[in-house]
Amino acid sequence: MTTSKVYLKAGKEESLKRFHPWIFSGAIARIENKPQEGEVVKVYTSKNEFIAIGHYQIGSIMVRVLSFKEENIDEKFWETRLEEALNLRRSLGLVDNPENNTYRLVHGEGDNLPGLIIDIYGETAVIQSHSAGMHMERTKISNALIKVMKGYISHIYYKSETTLPFKADLLSTENGFLIGGSTENVAIENGLKFQVDWLKGQKTGFFVDQRENRQLLEKYAKGRSVLNMFCYTGGFSFYAMRGGAHLVHSVDSSAKAISLTNENVALNFPSDERHQAFAEDAFKYLEEMGDKYDLIVLDPPAFAKHRDALRNALRGYTKLNAKAFEKIKPGGILFTFSCSQVVSKQDFRTAVFTAAAQSGRSVSILHQLTQPADHPINIYHPEGEYLKGLVLYVK
Ligand code: SAH
């Protein structure tokens, strides 16, 4: 099969010369050989010079670059990329660590594999495709993965039902095991245990990206009354309990999340009466909760998934944080986050700043948080910095 060729308009190769891994539809002059969605295509400048090879897709991002070298995208390619990703995690001390069997092995563009996420939970890897190309390559990827991760993993679960682009006409996108089939689904993070729901859970089943921020919270928890708002499986709550919190309340609007949180309490702190969980809407709870908390975590879902929703999202962050500033006890600590990729660090800080000003409280920034190192940011793709957090002291 001949590889289809994509020709850029004159001058549109500039971002590729700076190794940005996306090619937008507006940069493309013509496409030869009518590629199928997900097919590997070669990209040429208007002067007919090779510049990149990547996955083709219909949409505003038309090519996701796999390599800036003219190389074959074969099993060897996948093995090499996965080995590079594994070596990075090795240097972070995350591989083969009994205290921490949960980490992200592949973080899309951050690992030069746009559209691909792989999370490790003990002996199971969960693969998530965000592009048609990665979906088409799933068998090759999982074969390479089982080879590269020999001795570490035995099972591969594929979970892309909700993350694949709707425009792609893709067969067999259903979730399921590609290799093996384990029922063991307890993840260990910094010595704490979490049930991971691969089948129906959000993301790949767990929010791996808050590991270091949860650890920081543990240090602030002693003697405090903690509210973990948007708790999902309860992550922050257990660090608060281990850190010596006086009481911990976990809140999420999803009843399923609350039941997972309760299961995780039973796993880590059986019959510990300091913890209670409530299935309620955040704004309603914050309105009615009174002033009993002196450590509050706000880790909402992405308020903006697209650029056009940005203004409303910023208003949402301000409204949410304003409630926390209004209610938190004097001397309280607020951990506040945004995981929207389209919200910049500065936008988020402005939204929280506006909320603080509305409350009239005196507020200082103690820490500026981001995603952990197993969610690396490709320096040529700054859009990859999606998680932003502030730890604030409220007088
Ligand atoms: N802090 C979590 C991740 C939060 S994900 C962790 O560390 O794992 C965001 C959560 O917000 C989801 O579980 C979702 O069910 C919940 N959520 C969404 N809208 C909500 C609302 N209006 N009120 C309360 N929870 C909400």
Residues whose N, C-alpha, C, O or C-beta is under 5 A from the ligand:
A	BS01	SAH	F207 Q210 F230 C231 Y232 T233 G235 F236 D252 S253 S254 A257 E280 D281 A282 D299 P300 P301
